[in-house]
Amino acid sequence: MKNKIIIGVLIALGLVISFKIVDAGGNEESKAKQSVIDYFEAAKNSDIQKMLQLSNDSRVESDEEHRTFLEEILSEEGNLIEDYKIYNVEAIGDNVFKFRVSFKERNNNEHEGLNLLVLKNDGKYIIQSGVDI
């Protein structure tokens, strides 16, 4: 009887630990997704400062160039994002995710099937632009 109780406790403990591990992975995905949502909401509102905090772009050499790049994009008539949708997310490494998104600009240009690399940097998730994934 004592052995059955010990086995039962060990099984229950194993289940709790496995659920915590799965939950931790889900939390990281949720945090990464929230960064993508926050980025697109910032783009909708022309909040360049927030966009800079949530992204890094390997096509530019400095933060100032990154700011200028975003300002130029958002200053063009109709380039502001009107709507967006996240279709899929895939974990491709430890704290690294690939998001598949689409968005529509106010000028009715639509961008379908865009892949975004989102990775953890200094404890927060950022969108890494300018890389092929």
Secondary structure, DSSP 8 states (H G I E B T S, - for coil): -HHHHHHHHHHHHHHHHHHHHHHHHHHHHHHHHHHHHHHHHHHHTT-HHHHHHTEEETTSSSHHHHHHHHHHHHHSTT-SEEEEEEEEEEEEETTEEEEEEEEEETTS-EEEEEEEEEEEETTEEEEEES---
